[in-house]
Amino acid sequence: MEKYGRKNEYILSSVSHSLQVLDLLMVRDGLRLKDITDILGLDRSSAFKILYTLNYRGFVFKDDHSRYHLGGKLAPCKQISETRHNISEIAKPYIVQLWARTQKTVLLGVLGLDSKLTIASIKTEPNQDSIVGRIGAGMDIYTTGLGKILLAFQEPNFRKTIVEHCRFEKRTEKTITDPQAFLELLSICEKQKWAASYEENRPGHCDLAAPIFDYSGACVAALSIVSDRSSMDSYRPLYLKHLQDAAHQISELLGYNSYLK
């Protein structure tokens, strides 16, 4: 899990975990306590106290079926949540189609409240090898093509701030840990409109990613194909074509018109 801030001892775990819960409910509404503990890896007691406190302060509410939802105090976030849900629903048939064409795990990712990469949708086989856990799970933003492309299309100053506060950890020998080198790579990703990761998160693991834009031209999500190194080396041009076609179709359904940008 990615950690922000170069002095990690200043991070309050209770606040960090509370933000994780809110971020999760933005992409998966109506979860029970057990669902939240399983997805986030929190112990039941801590998760209960966080949810109780958030509920007491009006940031979440618990329905009659013991399911949790974002509360009234987070109305703007609820709008974001609804938008993300709509994107997931719109993207679903294209995600399934992309998986059918490649037989590889397909991910839909968004930036979370704390500027972390959050998985909004997954299509994979139960026995298919993947670094991803479940919808709502967080991933490193600097070791994945999905994270890179989402960052590449953020406003330059915001992008620079995220990178400056990112704690780069060397996952493998190929992990980029130099902030300036990473920013330069993001500029390349923005120009070519796709990003890749080759064994930067773990040996043998690769992914390709393409941005998804809305009617305003903002990058609101990204689509990714996760593959082993051998398949990526053999089929990358084909994967990239299918990936970009799917991302473009989803963008058009969100009102994006590339000819007007």
Buried (B, 14 or more C-beta within 10 A) or exposed (E): EBBBEEEEEEEEEEEEBBBBBBBBBBBBBEBBBEBBBBBBEBEEEBBBBBBEEBBEEEBBBBEEEEBBBBBEBBEEBBEBBEBBBEBBEBBBEBBEBBBEBBEBBBBBBBBBBBBBBBBBBBBBEEEEEEBBBEBBBBBBBBBBBBBBBBBBBBEEEEBBEBBEEBBBEEBBEEBBBEBEEBBEBBEEBBEEBBBBBBBBBEEEBBBBBBBBBBEEBBBBBBBBBBBEEEBBEEBBEEBBEBBBBBBBBBBEBBEBEEEEE
